[in-house]
Amino acid sequence: MTPWAPRRPCSAPGCPNLIDAQTPCPRHGKRSWEHDRPSPSERGYGAAWRAKRKQILLRDPICRVCSRAPSTMVDHLVPKSKGGDDRESNLRGVCKPCHDTKSAREGQAASMEARP
């Protein structure tokens, strides 16, 4: 983005501050989608994960769900949030549409479990 780009409103509801693309709101610090989210390395996706990911994508060049598209992502059969780990037996190569579908389904199930 150029330094002459117009400033835009902060994404926090009701915040009157105008911000540019490189500077977060001084009142809210990080952007709304960045709050309380650890970095990928802090979540266990550092150099060791990248090496394992490459290995899994070489092992599974075609999506293990639809068997039609090339694998571009690595999926945990049992999610890490449910006690899954990074063992090869818990990982499979999948295409982005299949990964997005599974992630959405898991996210919806998690939100249903969180309801009172």
C-alpha positions as a LaTeX table, in Angstrom:
\begin{tabular}{lrrr}
\hline
Residue & $x$ (\AA) & $y$ (\AA) & $z$ (\AA) \\
\hline
Met1 & 0.00 & 0.00 & 0.00 \\
Thr2 & 1.29 & 3.47 & $-0.78$ \\
Pro3 & 1.92 & 6.08 & 1.90 \\
Trp4 & $-0.77$ & 8.20 & 0.23 \\
Ala5 & $-3.54$ & 5.64 & 0.68 \\
Pro6 & $-6.50$ & 7.02 & 2.57 \\
Arg7 & $-6.84$ & 6.13 & 6.21 \\
Arg8 & $-9.76$ & 3.91 & 7.16 \\
Pro9 & $-11.81$ & 3.45 & 10.32 \\
Cys10 & $-10.63$ & 1.04 & 13.01 \\
Ser11 & $-12.40$ & $-2.31$ & 12.77 \\
Ala12 & $-13.49$ & $-2.24$ & 16.44 \\
Pro13 & $-17.20$ & $-1.41$ & 16.72 \\
Gly14 & $-17.74$ & 2.24 & 17.62 \\
Cys15 & $-14.05$ & 3.22 & 17.55 \\
Pro16 & $-13.63$ & 6.70 & 16.03 \\
Asn17 & $-9.91$ & 6.30 & 15.19 \\
Leu18 & $-8.68$ & 6.35 & 11.61 \\
Ile19 & $-5.76$ & 4.05 & 10.82 \\
Asp20 & $-3.54$ & 3.20 & 7.87 \\
Ala21 & $-2.67$ & $-0.29$ & 6.65 \\
Gln22 & 0.70 & $-0.51$ & 8.44 \\
Thr23 & $-0.32$ & 0.92 & 11.83 \\
Pro24 & $-2.89$ & $-0.73$ & 14.10 \\
Cys25 & $-5.29$ & 1.36 & 16.13 \\
Pro26 & $-3.48$ & 2.94 & 19.11 \\
Arg27 & $-6.49$ & 2.26 & 21.33 \\
His28 & $-6.96$ & $-1.39$ & 20.40 \\
Gly29 & $-3.36$ & $-2.43$ & 19.65 \\
Lys30 & $-3.53$ & $-5.38$ & 17.31 \\
Arg31 & $-6.16$ & $-5.68$ & 14.65 \\
Ser32 & $-9.35$ & $-7.45$ & 15.72 \\
Trp33 & $-8.39$ & $-10.79$ & 14.14 \\
Glu34 & $-4.93$ & $-10.81$ & 15.78 \\
His35 & $-5.95$ & $-10.60$ & 19.45 \\
Asp36 & $-4.91$ & $-13.46$ & 21.71 \\
Arg37 & $-3.68$ & $-15.64$ & 18.87 \\
Pro38 & $-0.18$ & $-17.05$ & 19.34 \\
Ser39 & 2.21 & $-17.10$ & 16.42 \\
Pro40 & 2.36 & $-20.22$ & 14.22 \\
Ser41 & 5.63 & $-21.26$ & 15.90 \\
Glu42 & 4.07 & $-20.87$ & 19.35 \\
Arg43 & 1.15 & $-23.07$ & 18.21 \\
Gly44 & 3.54 & $-25.84$ & 17.11 \\
Tyr45 & 3.94 & $-25.01$ & 13.42 \\
Gly46 & 7.65 & $-24.09$ & 13.31 \\
Ala47 & 10.56 & $-25.56$ & 11.34 \\
Ala48 & 9.89 & $-29.14$ & 12.46 \\
Trp49 & 6.27 & $-28.87$ & 11.28 \\
Arg50 & 7.28 & $-27.43$ & 7.92 \\
Ala51 & 9.64 & $-30.38$ & 7.36 \\
Lys52 & 6.90 & $-32.86$ & 8.38 \\
Arg53 & 4.40 & $-31.06$ & 6.12 \\
Lys54 & 6.73 & $-31.38$ & 3.14 \\
Gln55 & 7.16 & $-35.09$ & 3.89 \\
Ile56 & 3.39 & $-35.68$ & 4.07 \\
Leu57 & 2.72 & $-33.79$ & 0.83 \\
Leu58 & 5.33 & $-35.94$ & $-0.92$ \\
Arg59 & 3.72 & $-39.08$ & 0.53 \\
Asp60 & 0.18 & $-37.99$ & $-0.45$ \\
Pro61 & 0.42 & $-36.05$ & $-3.74$ \\
Ile62 & $-3.34$ & $-36.47$ & $-4.40$ \\
Cys63 & $-6.05$ & $-35.42$ & $-1.92$ \\
Arg64 & $-6.89$ & $-38.29$ & 0.41 \\
Val65 & $-10.51$ & $-37.11$ & 0.72 \\
Cys66 & $-11.71$ & $-36.49$ & $-2.84$ \\
Ser67 & $-8.91$ & $-38.32$ & $-4.75$ \\
Arg68 & $-9.16$ & $-35.75$ & $-7.58$ \\
Ala69 & $-7.10$ & $-32.67$ & $-6.72$ \\
Pro70 & $-3.44$ & $-32.27$ & $-5.77$ \\
Ser71 & $-2.74$ & $-32.12$ & $-2.03$ \\
Thr72 & $-1.74$ & $-28.62$ & $-0.97$ \\
Met73 & $-2.48$ & $-28.82$ & 2.75 \\
Val74 & $-1.85$ & $-31.27$ & 5.58 \\
Asp75 & $-4.83$ & $-32.26$ & 7.72 \\
His76 & $-4.84$ & $-33.73$ & 11.23 \\
Leu77 & $-7.31$ & $-36.64$ & 11.34 \\
Val78 & $-7.72$ & $-36.01$ & 15.07 \\
Pro79 & $-7.37$ & $-32.22$ & 15.55 \\
Lys80 & $-4.67$ & $-30.97$ & 17.90 \\
Ser81 & $-7.40$ & $-29.29$ & 19.95 \\
Lys82 & $-8.93$ & $-32.74$ & 20.57 \\
Gly83 & $-5.63$ & $-34.36$ & 21.59 \\
Gly84 & $-4.28$ & $-35.19$ & 18.14 \\
Asp85 & $-0.57$ & $-35.03$ & 17.46 \\
Asp86 & 1.84 & $-34.72$ & 14.55 \\
Arg87 & 2.50 & $-38.44$ & 14.04 \\
Glu88 & 2.38 & $-39.53$ & 10.41 \\
Ser89 & $-0.56$ & $-41.82$ & 11.16 \\
Asn90 & $-2.60$ & $-38.75$ & 12.20 \\
Leu91 & $-1.72$ & $-36.68$ & 9.12 \\
Arg92 & $-2.90$ & $-36.77$ & 5.52 \\
Gly93 & $-2.50$ & $-34.61$ & 2.43 \\
Val94 & $-5.67$ & $-32.87$ & 1.27 \\
Cys95 & $-6.68$ & $-30.20$ & $-1.23$ \\
Lys96 & $-7.74$ & $-26.77$ & 0.02 \\
Pro97 & $-11.50$ & $-27.18$ & $-0.65$ \\
Cys98 & $-11.59$ & $-30.47$ & 1.31 \\
His99 & $-9.53$ & $-28.95$ & 4.14 \\
Asp100 & $-11.77$ & $-25.88$ & 4.31 \\
Thr101 & $-14.90$ & $-28.07$ & 4.41 \\
Lys102 & $-13.53$ & $-30.20$ & 7.25 \\
Ser103 & $-12.28$ & $-27.16$ & 9.19 \\
Ala104 & $-15.67$ & $-25.44$ & 8.89 \\
Arg105 & $-17.44$ & $-28.59$ & 10.08 \\
Glu106 & $-15.08$ & $-28.87$ & 13.08 \\
Gly107 & $-15.49$ & $-25.18$ & 13.89 \\
Gln108 & $-19.26$ & $-25.48$ & 13.79 \\
Ala109 & $-19.16$ & $-28.54$ & 16.05 \\
Ala110 & $-16.90$ & $-26.70$ & 18.51 \\
Ser111 & $-19.28$ & $-23.74$ & 18.66 \\
Met112 & $-22.21$ & $-26.10$ & 19.29 \\
Glu113 & $-20.29$ & $-27.74$ & 22.17 \\
Ala114 & $-19.58$ & $-24.31$ & 23.68 \\
Arg115 & $-23.26$ & $-23.41$ & 23.85 \\
Pro116 & $-24.87$ & $-23.58$ & 27.30 \\
\hline
\end{tabular}
